[in-house]
Amino acid sequence: MTPELPLTEPQRQSPIAVVFILYRYLKRMVRTFFALIVLVFFQREDNTMSFILIGVITILAGQLIYALLAYFRYTFYIEGDELIIESGVIGRKRTGIPFDRIQTISFEQNVFHQALNVVQLNIDTAGSAQAELNIDALVRPKAEELRAFILAQKAAMEGEKVSEEEEIPALKAVKIEEQEVIRLSLRDLALIGITENHIRTAGILLGGAFSLYQLVEGESSEAWNKLFTGISDFMIGSSLLLIGSLAVTLLIVSFVVSLVRTILQYFDFRLWRTEKGFRINAGLFNRREQAAARNKIQMVKWVTNPLRQLMGLSTVRLFQASSQEVKRKQAISIPGCQDAEKHKIIEEIIPSSDQLDYREHQISRRYVGRMTLYFGIIPAMFFGGITYANAGLWALAWLAFVFLIWAASNRFQKRYRWYINEQTLLVHEGIIASKHTLLAWYKVQSVSIKQSPYQAGKDLADIVLYTAAGDLRIPYIELQQAESLRDFVLYQVETTDRDWM
Amino acid sequence: MLFHNPSIPLEDLPALAEVEENKPERGLLKLSMIWAAIISFFLLLSATVVSFTPAPTMVKVGIWIGMLTIAGFLFLAFAKGYHRKAYSLRGHDLSYRSGWLWHKITTVPFSRVQHVEVDQGPIERALGLATLKVFTAGGSSSDLSVPGLSPERAKEMKTFILQKITGHDA
């Protein structure tokens, strides 16, 4: 059963790990002493310079020695059903991770890893205490060996739990037969980048520039202040035409940024079907490898926008169970899925979800009025009041804002559909984009019905379905309908013999 | 009929709304009032502190009125909130209802429970109360906590749920 590798002996990482340890220490130092470093560059007095230089060299040497020590004191090995990691330069720390607590093992390679031909091993476990663990640098064959071994052991353990007599060939699981499902070429990536939501990217860029300005403003550095004051004076002094051309420039920049970002993130994207689910590998400088086991996926979403729809492309997102709330949002993204591939992936995760009759439902019209009130009329009255005090009748421009909010809520309500059948819930939503969420009933953890005072008066309610990979809320449906839906979900969850994971 | 479901007619499903609800212990009302009093104390303390500053009388009066209103509202909301709280235990799930203005009712099936806990804070202990906490894998917003139980009742419920969980596994 045990492969002929001495994993039970304490092992070290690849010596290259020293580089990463050192890098981490330096990064932390730079962050802590950032102000001091800036000071050095601005005050160029020879005496202090040489003094500081000596200090820096001493600290650097110290860090290097520390990193070397940290490397030699870091060992890992397998003992029984646990992966043990021992670390600590001065104090000794021993962390044991039982195999059955390990959720996923993934590889990551940033640009240095790629250059030095090593991988970083990330181990995610269930449980909030010691949720994640990284091994900085391992040569690839060793990392793969370790992963295969742990996964095989884990599978064997789980097999034993199910049935004692059934022999699980542990070594067979090591050789996972993989099949490539999707591979994105540079042309595909260009298409995905071009059809990105550029207005959103522009907003993010603008927000970024603004916060950078605020940061500089806050530090009140003389030179920066002058520069920005100059720019803003120039802008105020110029005509609307300039603002218009700036907007166009911004859009072009966003376009380029979207394109570059897509290529960086999804370069040489590959999706494999594995024995247990899916695996992806993507990225230019920062190459990541993520695995999604079929039973761990709790929800599937697919999103498309009008441009992409024309080309039959959508992004499929797989949401996996995780103990950390932050991680839930980092679903596995499969961009540029053709319709046929999309159906195949969904079918793989939730089999025959489209073969049973779906019943179609909408949400209440009252949703539109309420959203217009909360997000349109009330803010418009507040800001309109301020505008009126300063610029008189210009305040009426806020009416356009109210109308915009109304139009958006109206379209949202008109397009919102939820469908149920015996196995699944399917929600379709989106104002311009089109987003589908598919959830199998047995994945639900708990159910809430919520009512605001207004909803209580109108016999309306929101229903929230909680899963281990995030929540799903259907807003503004009739209370009675929400209650029957809840009873139905509970019935499904309580009568199923399928485990949610 | 609200929605159709071919093999299990909806009318035959066990409806949660028909299940009898249990009220929390009377002591929970006391506990809520103690909390309202503690928060009000700090509200009024801050108003008193402002009174000793050289702020304009208008501002001082405004702050006093504001703080008194909030304190009064707290007592009202906590008292009303107590009367809305209820829990119901069925063979396969636990539900808890709460909220005076914003209603909420959450149900957790036992087959999805990861962990059960009985908690007692210092004031709860003095009043002879306990809180039952039920955790699922759905994250903090999906967890359930039922306050205002007698410690015996809380322990009974915990044992009951734990039995159900292990029963499900076997």
Interface residues (C-beta under 8 A of the other chain):
Chain A: A321 S323 E325 R328 D357 R359 H361 I420 E422 V444 Q445 S446 V447 S448 I449 K450 Q451 S452 P453 A456 Y466 T467 A468 G470 D471 E478 Q480 Q481 E483 S484 L485 R486 D487 F488 L490 Y491 V493 E494 W500 M501
Chain B: L2 F3 H4 N5 P6 S7 I8 L10 L13 P14 A15 L16 A17 H92 D93 L101 W102 H103 K104 I105 T106 T107 V108 P109 S111 R112 T136 A137 G138 G139 S140 S141 S142 L144
